[in-house]
Amino acid sequence: MRLPDLFRLVVVFTILGIGQQFVQAETLRVKAMKSQDKRLSRELYLLQNCEADAEYEGVCRCGKALLTVKSEQKASVNMMSMTMKEVPVINERVSKRLLLSYDNDVAKPSEEILGEAGLEIVEDYEPGSFLIVQPVRKMTANTVKTLLRDDAVLHAAPDYLLSVPRAEVAEMVAASASSTSRLEQNPAVSQHHRCRHRHGSGLQTPRPSRQHVDLPGKSWLRFL
């Protein structure tokens, strides 16, 4: 091989190496700005406005979204975010499932469009007001745009991971034990409880509930 040819090869590989650096993908943890579309949560609104090859990795426990984008797209993602931080490796639990709200009196989201969007139904709550779906392939801006073609989808949001700090759990358990103890020490209440227990219905502890951040008025509780 002649020296000029070898020189040309070195130049070509150098250029390719530099180009590869520019297209290197990076994962970002972002807190998206407020959605300008009432049908989308802030995370999905951000994804919708990303480049076509940006991939949604889910939401973590802190409520922030994880996106994998090319290096040159970081600036545009940063402009649409309140905070942004690079994540070298995703080593935490994330949720990629979505919560789709709909009006049961009108129509349920089309399984055909869900299939086109690359989503499958995980849970269908009866009598019907929302579905939980999960991706069967990469979630991109096209996933969101396809989903919005279905007018039955009133709102789409991540299936956020909710958790209770251990200290609060300990306080709840202690308070519950204290209340039970006081009730048992009260002869009248204790007798009433035993009587009801014999008939198969003891004192019922109210189930805790939490409002889903993107579904006003809808009780939503998940212990994960």
Beta strands, then each sheet from edge to edge (+ up, - down):
strand 1: 25-32
strand 2: 55-60
strand 3: 65-70
strand 4: 81-86
strand 5: 94-95
strand 6: 98-101
strand 7: 119-124
strand 8: 130-135
strand 9: 155-158
sheet 1: 4+ 1- 3+ 2- 5+
sheet 2: 7+ 8- 6+ 9-
end
